[in-house]
Amino acid sequence: MSTSPPESHTPSKIVSLRTEDGSLIGLLTVSLYILFTLLPSSHSLMVSWPWVAVWQVALLLPIVWLLWQLWFKPIDQFKLGSGLDWPVALLVVGLGVSTIFAEFPNQARWYAWAALGGIAALYALSGWLKTPQQAIRLLKFQAGLGIAFILVSLYLWLFQTYFPELERLAALEPYGVAQQFNFGVTSLRNWYPLGHQNYVAGYLVLILPLLFSLAIHDRGWQRCLWGIGCCLGLADLYTASSRGGLLALVLTVAIALVITLLRSQLPRRVVLPVGTVLLCILIATTLGNSRVRRPLLALLQGKPDNSELGYRMITNVIGWRIGQDHPFTGAGPGSILQLYQKYRPYWAGREAELHFQLHSTPAQLWAELGIWGVTALVSLVALLGYLTWRWANYSDAQPFISHILVWSLVGSLFAYGLMGLTDYQLDTLPISGVIVVDLAILAKVYRLTQQRDPTNAQAQWLSSRFWMALGIGLLLAVNLWLIPVHRAWAWSKQGFDQLNRGNFDGFETALTQAHRLAPWEPYYPFMLAWVLGEISYQTTGESSQAPRASAIEWFERANVAAPYQEFGQSNLGWLLLQTQPEKAVVAFTNAAKLMSAKQGVFFGLGRALLANGQSQLAIDAFVLESLRFPMMITSPIWQISELATVRENVFNQLEQYYSHFLTTTDDMQLGRHWQQMRGVLYWWQGNYKAAANDWKEFPTGQILLELSSQSSTLTTKTLPAELIGQKAILAWLSPEQRTSLLESGSIKSQNQLPQYNSALPSSKVIEQFVATMAQATSFEDWLKNSTLISQPRSQRLGFGTLNRHIDGPFPLDYYTRIINRPMSQFFGAMLPSPSWFKELDVSLEPYREELLENISS
């Protein structure tokens, strides 16, 4: 690269340069990039109105910026060079092919447009970036924004999560509940400001190497600024508690230390101890985090925690299956949400029920773009690796920027690449923005010459105009398509506002209009159907018929737009149950095929089959529900007239299944589970001798049997420690301390996963527990015949976020459970239903399939 002094510019030429660079458009683009980097919950807000429109402008501006520059500059100034344009070309072609052949083409257009905005930003920045001075300013701007991000993140986490949680824990101490701050609870990790702790970690692993290199590169107050920012960033990464982020940074620093020892001109006697100390600090910090330490120790001991691996195993399997069915075209951008449950393996249980992305960049690209996405990713990574090696060994090359800064960009992308193996974050504007900046600068570094061939100047000019014309045409076409999409979003927001004010007619009109404008979007009919159904359940008699009929109609429309979502199928089944049980059977069957381990699906199927006169098939469905959710055994729901007629048959068949599984399973953990559950069933039916045989290795069960005996000599002094429901048992044995013991036991059971505002049970609830215990003839009588019940409904938490719309309320399933409160409150752990228990679901699947086949035939 030429080292001649910079050319002097007259004021008129400076104005001309600013004009051809589109500086104003670039500044607007940067301002929105800053906004979405620092805006709290930005990743969630970009799927709400009006923020979605702001987000769309943030995608549109880079395209306008690129087209503006194309008018003034030849095409050569925009090329990344060194072959880097080819992976991008493959990606663009893949986006086009997958969008054309997508099963859900409108979703594909929406997401493909977003991807094109990111690609345009890369080329627009490449066209603007000419000098090393610009590159340095750009990197310092990015580092300064990173420090602002870190400060916002730490401030919000400290004052909205950390200190309130400490106050909550302190309030529990008088009740005998001593707990420490626990990063194992998702809500306690630092997700500010992007909305998820993994996004925060992804951004930080991109920024921290840059801050570290600038602290070495600069002098004076700037060195102090970057150094302090780096230290705060490490603290921020720790509070995010992301295993992928922490381990990626440790591995990157370890590799960087090796490279420095091999290539740096600095004395090794300085590099080795300093680098080793830094690496040891990072390792100690990482292992100090319980979320990282526990699975690593379990893995080293040969006892990996499958629950830690299951989540990403499930999403990767889904990605592989989708790509396997669409290898040459991919399923289309944005298709994951629509296809997720269709390809979800049955052994996933209740883990990772629904998602809009696959938590793995390779899996995401393979599923959505097929071979195009994988080829583009692999070729880009391989080419960057080769270019880095060539640059590092090209001793005659003059540096575009300092070597330490180049290595920091390489380290950032490498660390993020490691994170990308277990997460997908390219739909997050701040993260994609940092990657674009890094790639644009590295492309300039790796490009051996910036010279253009003057003989091709005219052809390059014509080429620029051609691409500009094509871009303008695409821009107009896409924005014409986007207009009704945004109008629908605005209408839906207005409708939800009307619903919050109690104006249902205004809500119905607005959501109907939103559906008319964007009939391919299932969120609008889903929410309209759910609200109508909710109204039908809150009214009685003839007044409930009209909203129920409308709800059924809207659910059917939503299920056409989203045929592979269990939510629409199962809730439709509950609405149809009273009047059209044969159609309810079909709806519940569809739901069971999508989510066989979803609570209430097989119970609803059993109710529909019973109402349809298919009692034996109904019994089979009730048994399958009880096998997966054993708390059903203790539910007072079996006293309902139509269920009371089949209760004994269900329990008898359930006992037969338990015995069969015990004789056929080879898995020790699953065997213990079946034995414990059979013991619960025997005990609940009063068969104490059989229960005692199954509960020989279950201390809580032995104590329950002892308390069932008329000649029990159990006292507080002879009660073993660490029992399930120990506080409730102590309350029975110590009547004078019942209030405090039941209060403490309720708090302890509620705080297995701490949640704000739900730690302390109401005094009324405790009084009810105390009163019913005083009236009971025995502890067993209190547990089995208590009049204390609750009727919860499962809330679809995250429904809006997963469906990429957060303007509406969280829907509740229509399925209302009837819960025995003493059993669920104090002894829920003895009737477990783990979200992830692969062996359990594998053992149940043949019987589920047999039932569904029998229903179909």
N, C-alpha and C positions, 0 to 999 in steps of 0.2 A: 504494500500500500504506500502511496506517495506520502512523503513527509514535508512537502513544500508548505510555506507559510500560508495561512488562510487569506483568501482574497478579500480585499476591503470592499465594503458595500456602501453605495450612496443611499441617502434616505429613500429615493424613489425605487431603488432596487430592493431595499429592505421591504417596502410596502408590497412590491411585486412578489417577493418570496413568501410573504405572509399570505398573500392572496392565493398563490398556487398551492400553498400548504394547507389551506382551509383552516387557519389557526382558530377562528371563532368556533367552527363546528367541532374541532378537536377539543377546545376548552369546555364546550357543552357536554361532550362525551365524557371528559374527565370528571366534570362536576357530578354527573349521575353515577359514575363509578365510585366516587368518594361517598355519595349518599348511600348507595347500597352496601358499601363496606362498613359504614359506621351506624347505619340505621338499625335499631334493635329489632330482632325477629325479621330481618329483611327477607330471608328465604321463604318465610311463611307469608309475609305481607305481599309478596309479588304474585300471589294467587288470590288476592282480595281486591275488591274495587274501592277506590280508583287506582290503587298502587299497581295493578296489573297494566294499566295504561302507561304509567310512568316507566315500568319495566320494559314495555314494548318500545317506548321512545328510546330507552337506553340501548335496545337492540337495533333500532332503526338508524340512530345517529352514526355509528361506524360505517354503515353501508352508504349513507349520504356523504360522509367524509371521504370515503374511498372514491365514490363517483365524482366528487368535486375535484379531487386531485387528478383523476384520470383525464379530465378535460384539459388540464394544463401540462401534464407530464407524460413522457413516453413510458410504455409498459415496462421497460427494463428497470426502471427505478423501483418498481414494486416487487420484483421477483426476490424470493428469499435466496435463491442461488444454491450452489453446492448440492443440487439434487433434492433439496427440501421441499420444492414445489410438488414433486411427484406424490408423496404421501398425502398431501393436502388435496391434490387432484383426485386421488383414489377415494378419499373421504367424501368429496363433493359428488362424485359419480355414484358412490354407494348410497348417499342420501337421496339422490334422484331415483335410483332404481328401487330402493326399498319403499319410498313414498308412493311410487307408481303402483307397486304390487301389494301394498299394505292392505290387510283385512279391515283396518280402521283408518281410512285415508285422511280424514279430517284431523284426527289426532297427530298423524304423521306429518301433515303440512305444518301444524302449529309448532312441533318440536324441530322439524327440519329448518324452519325459518329462524328459530333461535340459534341453531348451530351455524347457519350461514352468517348471522350477525357476529358471532365470535370469529369466524374465518375472515370476514370483512375487516374486523378490528385488527387482526394480525397484519393484513396487507396494507391497510391504511397507515398503521404505525410504521411499517417498513418503508412506505413511501415518504413519510415525514422524517424518518430518522436518517440523517446523512453524516453527521460529524460525531467524533468522540465526546465533544462537549455536550451535545444533546443527550448522548447515552448516559453520561455521568449525572446530568440533571434529572433525567428520567429515573435512574436508579435511586438517587437521593430522595426524589419525590415519593417513590414507592416505599422506601424505608421510613420516611417521615409519616406516611399514611399508616404503615404497619405499626409504628409506635402509638399513633392515635388509636388504632384498633385495639392494641394491647391495654391501653389505659381505660378505654371505654369498657372492655371486657372485664377487667379486674374490678373496676368500680361497681358495675352492675352486679357482678357475682357476689362481691363482698356484702353489699347493702340489700340485695334482694334475695339472696340465697343463704350465704354463710352465717351472717349475724342472726337473721331470723331463725335459722335452724338451731343455732346454739341456745337461743332463748327458749325454743320449744323443748329441747332436750333438758334444759335446766328446770322447766316446769314439770317434767316427768319425775324428777328425782324424789320429791316428797312421797310419791306413790310406790317407791321401791323399784323403779325402772331406771337402770343406769345404762345409758348407751353413749356411744361416741359418734362423731361425725363420720358418715359412711358414704364413700364414693361409689359403693356398689348400688346405691339408689340412683336411678337415671336422673331424676329431677334435681339431684344435688350437685351434679357435675356442671361445669361451666359451659353453658351453651350460648352465652352472650358474645357478640350481638347477632350472630348468624342464625340462631334457632336450633342448633344441634351441636353437641360437643365434638363430634367427628369433623364437622365443617370447621369449627374453631381450630382444631388440631391440624387439619389439612392446610388452612391458611398459614398457621404458625410455622409449619415445617418448610413452607416456601419462603417465609420472611426471615426466619432466624439466621440461616447461613449468610444472607445479604447483610444483616445487621452486624454479624460477627466480622465479615470481611471489611466492611466500612470502618469498623472500630480499629482495624489494623491499617487500613489504607489512609485514613484521614489523620489530621493532627489537631491539637488544641481542643477547644470546647466541643467540636464535632465528634472527636474520638470519644469524649466522655458521654455525649448524647447517645451515640450508637451503642456504646458499651452498657450504659444503664438500660437502654431499650432491650438489649439482648438478654440481660439478666431478668428483667420483668417479663419478657417473652417466655423464658424458661419456666418461670413461676406460673404464668398463664397456661402454658401447656400442661403443667402438672395438675392444675385445677380442672382442666378439661377432662383429665383422666381417661384419655384415649389410648388404648393399648397399641393400636396401629401407629399413632403419632409418636409416642414415646420410643417404641422399639425402632421405628424408621430413623429417628434422629440419632439414636445410639449407634446403629449400624452404619449410618452415613459418616458420623464422626470417626468411627473406628477405621473405615476405609480411607477417609481423608488423612488420618494420621499416617497410615501406611504409605500413601502416595507422597505425602510431604517428606517422610523419611527417605524415600527413594529418589525424589526429584528435586527437592528444595535445596537451594544454595546456603540456607541457614545452617549453622552448626548443629549436628545431631545431638550434642550434649545439652543443647538448649531445647530443641524441638521435642526430644523423647520425654524428658521429665514433665515439661509443661503439658504436652499432649496427653500423656498418661494420666496426669492429675485431672485434667479436664474430662477425659473419658471416664475415669473412676467416679467423678462427681455425678456425671450423667447416669451412669449405671446404678449408683446408690440411690439417686433420686427416683429413677424408674422403678427399681425394686422396692422402694419405699411406698409405692402406690399399691394398695392391696389388690386392685383389679388386674395388675400385671403380675404381681408376685404369686398369687394363689394358683392361677392356671399353669404358670411356669413350674412351680414346685410340684404340682400334681403330675405334670408331664414328665419331669425328671424322675419321679417316683414310679412311673409306669402306670399312673392312675389318672389319665386325662379326664377332665370334666367335660362330658359330652354336651352339657347345656351351653358351655362357652363356645363350642365349635358348631353346634347344631344350627344356629341361626344362619350363619354364612354358608354352611353346607347346603341348607335348604335352598337359599337363593341362587347359589351357583348351580345346583342341580336343575332348577327351573330354567336358568339361563341356557344351560347346555341343551335341555330338551326343546326349548323354543327354537334355538339356532339349528338344532338337528332337523327340525321340521321345515325350516326355511333357510337352508345353507347358502343358496346363491343370491337371495334377495334380502334376507332378514325379514323379521315380522313387521318392520317399520318403526321409525322413531315414535316414542310415546306409546308403544303398544304394550309395555310391561304391565301396567295397571289393568288393562282390558283382558290380558291373557294369563295373568299371574295364577289365578286359582284353577284354571284349566290344566295347567302343567304342574301344579303343586303336588308333590308326592304325598301319598296317604300317610306314610310313616312320620310326616312332619308334625302330626298331632295338632296342638293348638299354637305351636310356635310359628312366628312369621306368617300370620294369617293372610295379610294383604299388604302389598307394597307397590310403589310406583317406580322403584329402581332396585337393582339387584345387589347392591353393596359389593360390587366388583366391577372395575372398569372393563377388563377383558370379557367378562360374562355379559355385561351390558351391551358392548359393541357386537359381540357374536350373536346375541339374541335379536337385536334391533336391526343390524346392518349385515349380518351374515359374514361371508368371507371377505366382503369389502371392508368392513370395519376392522376385522382382525388383521388383514393385510396392511391396511393403513397404519395401524398401531405398531405392528411388529417392524415394518419398514422404517417408520419414524424413529423408533427407539434404536434400531440397528444403525441407522444413518447418523443419528446424533452421537452414538458411541464411536463410530468410525471417524467422524469429523473431529471429535474431541481428541482422539488419539493422534490424528494427523496434525491438528493445531499444536498439541503439546510437543510434537517431535519436529515441527517445522521451524528450525532454529533461525532461519533467515527472515521470518515474518515479523513485521513491525506490529506491535500490539495495538489493536483498535482501542481497547481500554486495558487497565491494569490486569495482570494475570490473576491476582488474588480475587478480583471481582468476577472474572470469567469463571474461575473455579467455584465461586460461591453460587453462580447461576446453575452450573452443572450439578453441584451438590443439592441445590434446591429441587431441581427437577428429578434427581435420583431419589431423594427422600420422599418426594410426593409420589413418584412412581411406585415405591414400596407400599405406601399407603393405598395407592390406587388398586393394588391387588386385592385388598379387602374392603374397598369402599368405592363408591361412584359419586363424584362431586362436581362434575363438569357443568352441571346445570346451576351452579352457584356463581353468580356474577363476580364477586371479589376474588374467588379462587381462579376462575377462568381468566380474569383480568391479569393476575400475576403471571400465569403461565404464558399469556400472550406477550407480555412485556419481556419475559425471559427469553422466549423463542425469537422475538424480533431482534433483540440485541445479540444473541448468539448467532443468528443468521448473518448479521453484519460482521461479526468476528470471524466466522468460518469462511466467508466469501473471500476468495483470494484476490479479487480485483473489483473495483467499482467502475472501471472504464467501460464505456459503451462504444460499439462499433459505429462510426458516423455514417458508414454506407447504408446502414439499416435504420437510420433515424426516421425516415419517412414511413417505412413499413411499421416501425414501432409506434409511431404517432397514430397511423391508421388503426393499428391493433388496439391502442388505448381507446380510441373513439368507438370501435366495435364493441369492446367489453363494456364501455360506459352506456352505449345504447341498449345492449342486452340487459344490463343491470337496471336501467331505468324502467324498461318494460317489465322485468320481474318485480321490481318495487311497486309499480302501479297495480299489477295483477294481484299480488299478495295483499296489498292494503285494501283493495276492493273486496277481497275475500274476508279480510279481518274486520271490516266495518260492522257487519251483522253480529260477529262473534263478540265484539266489545259492547255493542248495543244490548245483546242478550245479558252480558255480565252486569251492565248498569241496571237493566230491568230487574234482575234477580236481587241485586243489592237493595233496590227500592222495595221490592217485595218483602225481603227479610226485615227491613226497617218497619214496614207496615205490620208484619206479624208481631214484632216486639211491642208495637203500640196496641195490639189487640184487634187490629183491623184485618180480619181474615179475608174478607172479600177483596180488599186491595192486594193482599198477598197472593191470592189465587189468580187474580187478573195479571199481575206482574210476572209470576212464574210461568203462566200459560204463554204469555208473550215471549218470554225468554226461550221457552221450548220451541216456539214457532220459528224464532230467528236462528236457533242452533239445535235442530232436532237430533243431531248426532251426539250431543253432550248429555250423558245420563244423569248428571247431578241434579238438574232442574226437575225432571219427572220423579227422580228418587225422593227429593225433599218434599215436593208437592204431594206425592203419594203418601209419604210417611205422616205428614201433618194431617192430611185428610183421615188417614187411618186412626191417628191419635184422637182426633175429634170424635170419631165413631165409637171409640172405646170409652170416652168420657160422657157419652150420652146413652140413653136407653130407649127402647121401644122403636117406634117408626122413625123417630128423628135421627137414629143412627144409621138407617138403611141407605140414605142418599150419600152421605160422606163415605160410607164403606164401599158402596158401588163405585164411586169416583176414585177412591184410593186403589181399588183392584184394577180399574182401567189404567190408571197412571203407572202402577207397578208393572203391568204388562207392557206398556210402552217403554218404560225404563229397561226392562229385561230384554227387549229387542235391541236397544242401543248398547247394553252391557250384558250379554247373555251368559257371561262366565263369572258373575259375582253372586256369592251365596246370600248376601244381604237382601237382594231383591227377591230371590226365590223363597227363602224361609219366611220372611215377613208377609209375602203374598200368601203363603200357605196358612198362616195364622188367620189372615182375613177371610180366607175361603172356608175355614174349618166349620163354621157354624151352618153355612147355607149350601156349600158345594164341596162336601168331603171328598168326592172322587177327584175333583180338580186339585184339592189340597194335597192329596196323596202324590199327584204328579209334581207339584211344586216342592214338597218336602223331599221327594226322591231326587229331583234335580239339585237341591241344596246339599243332600247327603253325598252325591257324586262329587261335588266341588269341595266340601269341607266336612268330611265324615266325622271328625272329632270336635265339631262345633257344638257347644252345649245347647241342648234344646232341640236340635235338628231331629234326632231319632225319637225323642219324646213326642215332638209334634207329629212326626210320621206315625207313631203309635196311636196318638189320639185320632188322627185322620182315618187310619185303617179301622180303628174300633168303631168310629162313627159310620164308616162305610160297610160295616158288617163283616170285616175280615179279622176276627178276634185272634186267631192263632198267629197271623202275621203281626198283629199289633203287639202280642206278647213278646214275640221275637225282637221287635223294635224297642220295647221298654227294657228288655234284658240288656240289649246292646248299649242303651243309654246309661243304665245302672253300672255296667262293667267299666265304662269310661269315666263316669261321674258317680262314685259310690255313695256320696252324700244323699243321693236319691233314696237310698234304703231307709233313711231316717226321716224322710219328708212326710208331713201330715197329708200330703196330696193324695195318698192312697186311701184316705177316708172318703174322698169324693165318690159319689154313688157309682158312676160308670167305671171308675178305676178300682173300686173296692171289689167288683165282681171278678177281676183278673189278678188281684194282688197275690193270692196264694200261688197261682200258677206262675206268675212272674218270679216270685221268690224261690219256688221249687226249681224252676228252670235255671235260675241264677246260681243256685247251689250246685247243680249238675255241671254248669260251665266251669265254676271254680274248681271242682274236683277233677274235671277233664284237663284243665290247664295245668293243675298241679302234677298230674301224671305224665304230661307231654313236654313240659318246658325244661330246657337245659340251662337256662339263665338263672343264676342264684338270686339276683336282685328281683327279677320278675317272679320267681318262685316264692320269695318271702312276701312280696306284695299280694299274690293270690292267697297265700295262707292267712295273712293278716286280715284280708277282706272277707274270707270265708268265716273267720272267727267273729268278725263284726256281725255278719249276717246271722250266725248261730246265736250270738249273744242277744241280738235285737229280737229274735224270735223266742228267746227264753230257753234255748238248748244249751245250758251252761256246761254240760259235760263235753259236748263236741267243741264248744268254744275254748274250753280249757286245754284241750288237746292241740288246737291250732295256735293258742297263744302262749305256748311254753317259753318262747323267746321274746315275748312282747310284754315288758313290765307294766305298761299302762293297762293292758288288757287284764293282766293278773289282778291288779288292784280293783278294777271294775268288777271282776268276778267276786273278789273278796267282799266288796261293798254290797254285792247282790245277795250274799249269804246272810241268813238270819243270825248266825252265830259269829259274826265278824268281830274281831278283837282289834281292828286297825285303829291306831291313834295317830296324832300328829307327830309323835316321837318315832313311831315305827314306819312312817310313810317314807318310801324311798325318794331320793332326789331326782330331779330332771325327768319328771313325768309329763306327758301331755295332759293339759288341764289340771295341773297340780294346784293352782290357786283355787279352782272351783272345788276340788276334793278337800283341801284344807278348810275352805269356807263351810263345807258340810260338817266337818269334824269339829270346827270351832265356831259355834253359833254366835258367840259374843263378838267375833271379829269379821263376820260375814261381809259387811258393807265394804270395809277396807280391802279385804282379800279379793272380793269379786271385782271391785274397782281396779285393783292392781292387775288382776288376771285379764280383764277386758282391755286395759291399756297395752299389756304385753302382747296380746293376740293381734291387736290392731297395728302394732308397730313392728311387725315382721318386715314390712316395707314402709318406712315412715312417710307420711303425707301431712302436709300442712293442714290445719284446721280440722283434723279428724283424729287427733290423738286422745282427747279426753272424752269418755262416754258421758252422756247426759245423766244427771242425778236421777231422772225419772226411770231410765233404763235400769240402773243399778237397783233402785227401789223395787222394780218389778221382779228382778232376779231374786232379791232377798225375800220378797213376799211369797213367791211361788216355791222357793226352797223351804220356807217355814211350813207351808201347807202340805209338802210332799211327805209320803209315808216312808220313802227311802230315797237314797241318792239315785238309784236306777229309775224310780218312779218320776223323779224330777227331770231326768234326762229324756225318758221315753214318752211321758204323758203330759209334758208341760204345755200350757196353753199359750206360751210365748212363741209367736211365729213372726216372721218377716216375709214380705213379698217383694223382693228386689227384681229389677229388670236390668239386663245387661246393657250398659251404655257403650255405644260404638265410639270410644275415645279415638281421636285422630281421624275420624271419618272424613272430615273436610280436607285435612292436610293430605291424606292418602288419595283423595279424589281431586286434588289440586284446586279446591274452592274452599275458602274458610269463612265465607260471609254468613252461612247459615248455622243453625244450632246443631248440637250433637244429637243424633237420633238414638232412641232407646228401642231395643227389641220388644215386640209385642208379647213375647213369651214371658210370663210372670211366674217365677219360681216361688214355691211355698217352702220356707226354710224353718226347721226346728232350731230356734235361736240358741238354747243352751248347748246343743251339740255343735252347731256351726261356730259359735262364739268361742267355746273353750276346748272342743275336741275335734275341730276341723282337721288338724294334722294327722289324726288317725284314720281319716278317710280321704287320702290325698288323690288329687287329679292333676298330676304334673303337666305343664304345657308341653314339655319335651320328654317323652318316654318312648323311644323308638321301638323297643322290644314289645311294649304293651300294644301299640297300634299295629305292629306287624302281626301279632297273634290274633287281633280282632278282625283284621281286614277280610280274611276269607269268609267269615260269617256275615259281615256287612254286604259283601258282594253277593253272597247267596241270597240274602234277604231281598236285595234290590232286584236281582234276577227273577225271584219268585213273584215279586210285585209286578214286574214288567210282563211276565207271562200269564 
